[in-house]
């Protein structure tokens, strides 16, 4: 393995995009070449004005489709041996990439999740309903799929590319997280978790996921337990 692809779905992140890209560039990729792909999900806040200044591949949506749709397009374009997902805000710290990537490089994992809920790293106090929702969805995942995940909804997911590219993603929005988790578990992935930092945003700071997405996530967990 010699290359890692970082997929960054972007929707109205003009205030954070350049900062997070700088942090990604400064991160430790275990000596691997890096490829950064941005997928703009029809931003309307001026984010698109930043792209001409950047040396990265940018994919554009002609209308807002959601995180899942953005990542589906990103997976198709990725050329790395390992694929990592990064949000375009500042909730997650790219310095946490290394242990996720290393487990795959060492041949121990096919998939590695960064968990915000197992302790060991700085974590901003969750909004209670989000914390409760995350706990409930992770518990539901474990009951349905016989796993022991602590944080199914985490953004930080790293995949062996040849494993993930065989999986068809159907979800367009935040239900991507339960769908991809369901499908890698059903395929017997060697899935590990490692602690990561989390600097969560409030809605007033631009957070986009809501309680409605929790219901979609629950339905996705149930649906993909019994279908492909």
Sine and cosine of phi, psi and omega as CSV:
sin_phi,cos_phi,sin_psi,cos_psi,sin_omega,cos_omega
0.00,0.00,0.73,-0.68,-0.05,-1.00
-0.69,-0.72,0.00,1.00,-0.02,-1.00
-0.59,-0.81,0.60,-0.80,0.11,-0.99
-0.86,-0.51,0.71,-0.71,0.06,-1.00
-0.97,-0.24,0.75,-0.66,0.07,-1.00
-0.95,-0.31,0.90,-0.44,0.02,-1.00
-1.00,-0.10,0.80,-0.59,-0.04,-1.00
-0.81,-0.58,0.99,-0.16,0.14,-0.99
-0.95,0.32,0.68,-0.73,-0.09,-1.00
-0.77,-0.64,0.77,-0.64,0.12,-0.99
-0.57,-0.82,0.96,-0.29,0.05,-1.00
0.81,0.58,0.87,0.49,0.01,-1.00
-0.83,-0.56,0.68,0.74,-0.04,-1.00
-0.88,0.48,-0.49,0.87,-0.06,-1.00
-0.99,0.15,-0.25,0.97,-0.10,-1.00
-0.82,-0.58,-0.28,0.96,-0.17,-0.99
-0.85,0.52,-0.77,0.64,-0.06,-1.00
-0.90,0.43,-0.57,0.82,0.02,-1.00
-0.92,0.39,-0.71,0.70,-0.02,-1.00
-0.93,0.37,-0.57,0.82,0.04,-1.00
-0.90,0.43,-0.62,0.79,0.06,-1.00
-0.89,0.46,-0.67,0.74,0.02,-1.00
-0.91,0.42,-0.63,0.78,0.04,-1.00
-0.89,0.45,-0.71,0.70,-0.01,-1.00
-0.87,0.50,-0.55,0.83,-0.05,-1.00
-1.00,0.07,-0.01,1.00,-0.11,-0.99
-0.99,0.14,0.31,-0.95,-0.01,-1.00
-1.00,-0.05,0.90,-0.44,-0.01,-1.00
-0.96,-0.28,0.49,0.87,0.06,-1.00
0.85,0.53,0.54,0.84,0.04,-1.00
0.99,0.15,0.06,1.00,-0.02,-1.00
-0.99,0.10,0.51,-0.86,0.18,-0.98
-0.90,0.44,0.57,-0.82,-0.01,-1.00
-0.89,-0.46,0.53,-0.84,0.09,-1.00
-0.78,-0.63,0.83,-0.56,0.01,-1.00
-0.94,-0.33,0.81,-0.58,0.04,-1.00
-0.85,-0.53,0.82,-0.57,0.06,-1.00
-0.98,-0.20,0.69,-0.72,0.06,-1.00
-0.86,-0.51,0.96,-0.28,-0.03,-1.00
-1.00,0.06,0.87,-0.49,-0.08,-1.00
-1.00,-0.08,0.79,0.62,0.04,-1.00
0.91,0.41,0.82,0.57,0.09,-1.00
-0.92,0.40,0.57,-0.82,-0.03,-1.00
-0.78,-0.63,0.17,0.98,-0.11,-0.99
-0.97,-0.25,0.19,0.98,-0.04,-1.00
0.98,-0.22,-0.06,1.00,0.02,-1.00
-0.84,0.54,-0.62,0.79,-0.05,-1.00
-0.89,0.46,-0.40,0.92,0.02,-1.00
-0.94,0.35,-0.29,0.96,-0.01,-1.00
-0.99,0.17,-0.52,0.85,-0.17,-0.98
-0.85,0.52,-0.65,0.76,-0.02,-1.00
-0.86,0.50,-0.34,0.94,0.00,-1.00
-1.00,0.07,-0.13,0.99,-0.15,-0.99
-0.98,-0.21,0.56,-0.83,-0.02,-1.00
-1.00,-0.03,0.50,0.87,-0.11,-0.99
-0.90,-0.44,0.35,-0.94,0.14,-0.99
-0.95,0.33,0.74,-0.68,0.02,-1.00
-0.82,-0.57,0.80,-0.60,0.11,-0.99
-0.97,-0.23,0.61,-0.79,-0.07,-1.00
-0.87,-0.49,0.69,-0.73,0.19,-0.98
-0.99,-0.12,0.61,-0.79,-0.02,-1.00
-1.00,0.09,-0.15,0.99,0.14,-0.99
-0.41,-0.91,0.30,-0.96,-0.05,-1.00
-0.95,0.32,0.84,-0.54,-0.05,-1.00
-0.88,-0.47,-0.48,0.88,0.01,-1.00
0.88,-0.47,0.23,-0.97,-0.08,-1.00
-0.89,0.46,-0.67,0.74,-0.01,-1.00
-0.88,0.48,-0.68,0.73,0.03,-1.00
-0.90,0.44,-0.64,0.77,0.02,-1.00
-0.89,0.46,-0.71,0.71,-0.02,-1.00
-0.94,0.35,-0.57,0.82,0.06,-1.00
-0.84,0.54,-0.69,0.72,0.05,-1.00
-0.93,0.37,-0.62,0.78,0.00,-1.00
-0.90,0.44,-0.67,0.74,0.02,-1.00
-0.85,0.52,-0.61,0.79,-0.01,-1.00
-0.90,0.43,-0.56,0.83,-0.08,-1.00
-1.00,-0.02,-0.27,0.96,-0.07,-1.00
-0.92,0.40,0.70,-0.72,0.03,-1.00
-0.90,-0.44,0.05,1.00,0.00,-1.00
-0.98,0.22,0.32,-0.95,0.06,-1.00
-0.98,0.18,-0.41,0.91,0.08,-1.00
-0.81,-0.59,0.64,-0.77,0.00,-1.00
-0.85,-0.52,0.77,-0.64,0.00,-1.00
-0.86,-0.51,0.63,-0.77,0.05,-1.00
-0.99,-0.17,0.73,-0.68,0.02,-1.00
-0.73,-0.68,0.81,-0.59,0.14,-0.99
-0.96,0.29,0.34,-0.94,-0.06,-1.00
-1.00,0.00,0.00,1.00,0.07,-1.00
-1.00,-0.08,-0.29,-0.96,-0.08,-1.00
-0.91,-0.41,0.39,0.92,-0.03,-1.00
-0.95,0.30,-0.47,0.88,-0.06,-1.00
-0.89,-0.46,0.52,-0.85,-0.08,-1.00
-0.96,-0.26,0.91,-0.41,0.00,-1.00
-0.86,0.52,-0.26,0.97,0.10,-1.00
-0.90,0.43,-0.23,0.97,0.01,-1.00
-1.00,0.05,-0.02,1.00,-0.01,-1.00
-0.86,0.50,-0.67,0.74,-0.27,-0.96
-0.79,0.62,-0.78,0.63,-0.04,-1.00
-0.91,0.41,-0.49,0.87,0.06,-1.00
-0.91,0.41,-0.73,0.69,-0.02,-1.00
-0.92,0.39,-0.65,0.76,-0.09,-1.00
-0.89,0.45,-0.61,0.79,0.02,-1.00
-0.88,0.47,-0.59,0.81,0.05,-1.00
-0.96,0.28,-0.69,0.72,0.03,-1.00
-0.86,0.52,-0.61,0.79,-0.01,-1.00
-0.97,0.26,-0.07,1.00,0.01,-1.00
0.98,0.20,0.26,0.96,-0.03,-1.00
-1.00,-0.03,-0.46,0.89,-0.11,-0.99
-0.76,-0.65,0.55,-0.84,0.21,-0.98
-1.00,-0.04,-0.53,0.85,-0.05,-1.00
-0.64,-0.77,0.63,-0.78,0.03,-1.00
-0.68,-0.74,0.78,-0.62,0.02,-1.00
-0.96,-0.28,0.59,-0.81,0.16,-0.99
-1.00,-0.06,0.86,-0.50,-0.06,-1.00
-0.98,-0.17,0.73,-0.68,0.04,-1.00
-1.00,-0.03,-0.08,1.00,-0.24,-0.97
-0.88,-0.47,0.21,0.98,-0.03,-1.00
-0.95,-0.31,0.01,1.00,0.02,-1.00
0.99,0.11,0.13,-0.99,0.06,-1.00
0.99,-0.13,-0.22,0.98,-0.01,-1.00
-0.68,-0.73,0.41,-0.91,0.04,-1.00
-0.87,0.49,0.74,-0.67,-0.02,-1.00
-0.66,-0.75,0.87,-0.50,0.09,-1.00
-0.91,0.42,0.66,-0.75,-0.01,-1.00
-0.82,0.57,0.81,-0.59,0.01,-1.00
-0.93,0.36,0.47,-0.88,0.32,-0.95
-0.89,0.46,0.71,-0.70,-0.19,-0.98
-0.82,0.57,-0.71,0.70,-0.06,-1.00
-0.91,0.41,-0.56,0.83,0.06,-1.00
-0.92,0.38,-0.67,0.74,0.04,-1.00
-0.87,0.48,-0.72,0.69,0.00,-1.00
-0.89,0.45,-0.67,0.74,0.02,-1.00
-0.88,0.47,-0.69,0.73,0.02,-1.00
-0.89,0.46,-0.69,0.73,0.02,-1.00
-0.88,0.48,-0.70,0.71,-0.03,-1.00
-0.90,0.43,-0.69,0.72,-0.03,-1.00
-0.93,0.37,-0.60,0.80,0.06,-1.00
-0.92,0.39,-0.65,0.76,0.05,-1.00
-0.89,0.46,-0.69,0.73,0.03,-1.00
-0.88,0.48,-0.67,0.74,0.06,-1.00
-0.84,0.55,-0.73,0.68,-0.06,-1.00
-0.91,0.41,-0.61,0.80,0.03,-1.00
-0.92,0.39,-0.70,0.71,-0.08,-1.00
-0.96,0.28,-0.54,0.84,-0.16,-0.99
-0.89,-0.46,0.06,1.00,0.06,-1.00
0.91,0.41,0.56,0.83,-0.03,-1.00
-0.95,-0.31,-0.03,-1.00,0.03,-1.00
-0.74,-0.67,0.61,0.79,-0.02,-1.00
-0.93,0.37,0.57,-0.82,0.09,-1.00
-0.97,-0.23,-0.33,0.95,-0.13,-0.99
-0.49,-0.87,0.96,0.28,-0.02,-1.00
-0.88,0.47,-0.55,0.83,-0.13,-0.99
-0.99,0.11,0.07,1.00,-0.03,-1.00
-0.86,0.52,0.54,-0.84,0.11,-0.99
-0.95,0.31,-0.68,0.73,-0.14,-0.99
-0.95,0.30,0.97,-0.24,0.06,-1.00
-0.74,-0.68,0.78,-0.63,0.05,-1.00
-0.89,-0.46,0.66,-0.75,-0.09,-1.00
-0.75,-0.66,0.60,-0.80,0.28,-0.96
-0.93,0.38,0.83,-0.56,-0.17,-0.99
-0.87,0.50,-0.66,0.75,-0.04,-1.00
-0.93,0.36,-0.30,0.95,0.08,-1.00
-0.99,0.13,-0.75,0.66,-0.12,-0.99
-0.97,0.26,-0.49,0.87,-0.08,-1.00
-0.95,0.31,-0.22,0.97,0.07,-1.00
-1.00,0.08,-0.06,1.00,-0.06,-1.00
-0.98,-0.19,0.80,-0.60,0.04,-1.00
-1.00,0.07,0.82,-0.57,0.01,-1.00
-0.99,-0.12,0.81,-0.58,-0.02,-1.00
-0.97,-0.25,-0.48,0.88,-0.09,-1.00
-0.95,0.30,0.64,-0.77,-0.02,-1.00
-0.99,-0.13,-0.43,0.90,-0.17,-0.99
-0.90,-0.44,-0.61,-0.79,-0.06,-1.00
-0.95,0.31,-0.16,0.99,0.08,-1.00
-0.95,0.31,0.02,1.00,0.18,-0.98
-0.82,0.57,-0.66,0.75,-0.10,-0.99
-0.87,0.50,-0.79,0.61,0.05,-1.00
-0.92,0.39,-0.56,0.83,0.00,-1.00
-0.90,0.44,-0.76,0.65,-0.06,-1.00
-0.92,0.40,-0.58,0.82,0.04,-1.00
-0.91,0.42,-0.72,0.70,0.02,-1.00
-0.84,0.54,-0.69,0.72,-0.13,-0.99
-0.97,0.25,-0.59,0.81,0.03,-1.00
-0.95,0.32,-0.58,0.82,0.04,-1.00
-0.93,0.37,-0.65,0.76,0.01,-1.00
-0.92,0.40,-0.40,0.91,0.02,-1.00
-1.00,-0.03,0.13,0.99,0.08,-1.00
0.96,0.29,0.50,0.87,-0.01,-1.00
-0.88,0.48,0.60,-0.80,0.20,-0.98
-0.98,0.18,0.99,-0.11,-0.13,-0.99
-0.96,-0.29,0.83,-0.55,0.03,-1.00
-0.91,-0.41,0.39,-0.92,0.17,-0.99
-0.87,-0.50,0.59,-0.80,0.13,-0.99
-0.74,-0.67,0.56,-0.83,0.00,-1.00
-0.91,0.42,0.63,-0.78,0.09,-1.00
-0.71,-0.70,0.27,-0.96,0.09,-1.00
-0.98,0.19,0.34,-0.94,0.04,-1.00
-0.50,-0.87,0.82,-0.58,-0.01,-1.00
-0.85,-0.52,0.93,0.36,-0.16,-0.99
-0.89,0.46,0.51,-0.86,0.02,-1.00
-0.99,-0.15,0.42,-0.91,0.20,-0.98
-1.00,0.03,0.20,-0.98,0.05,-1.00
-0.87,0.49,-0.57,0.82,0.01,-1.00
-0.91,0.40,-0.30,0.95,0.01,-1.00
-0.99,-0.16,0.07,1.00,0.08,-1.00
0.94,-0.35,0.09,1.00,0.01,-1.00
-0.89,0.46,0.67,-0.74,-0.14,-0.99
-0.94,-0.34,-0.48,0.88,-0.05,-1.00
-0.95,0.30,0.65,-0.76,-0.05,-1.00
-0.78,-0.63,0.05,-1.00,-0.01,-1.00
-0.88,0.47,-0.48,0.88,0.03,-1.00
-0.87,0.49,-0.61,0.79,0.02,-1.00
-0.90,0.44,-0.46,0.89,0.05,-1.00
-0.89,0.46,-0.64,0.77,0.04,-1.00
-0.92,0.40,-0.64,0.77,0.05,-1.00
-0.90,0.44,-0.62,0.79,0.02,-1.00
-0.90,0.43,-0.68,0.73,0.01,-1.00
-0.88,0.47,-0.70,0.71,0.01,-1.00
-0.89,0.45,-0.64,0.77,0.01,-1.00
-0.89,0.45,-0.66,0.75,0.03,-1.00
-0.86,0.51,-0.68,0.73,-0.01,-1.00
-0.94,0.33,-0.73,0.69,-0.05,-1.00
-0.86,0.51,-0.74,0.67,-0.10,-0.99
-0.99,0.15,-0.10,0.99,0.15,-0.99
-0.93,0.36,-0.50,0.86,-0.12,-0.99
-0.90,-0.44,-0.06,1.00,0.05,-1.00
-0.71,-0.71,0.20,-0.98,0.11,-0.99
-0.99,-0.15,0.00,0.00,0.00,0.00
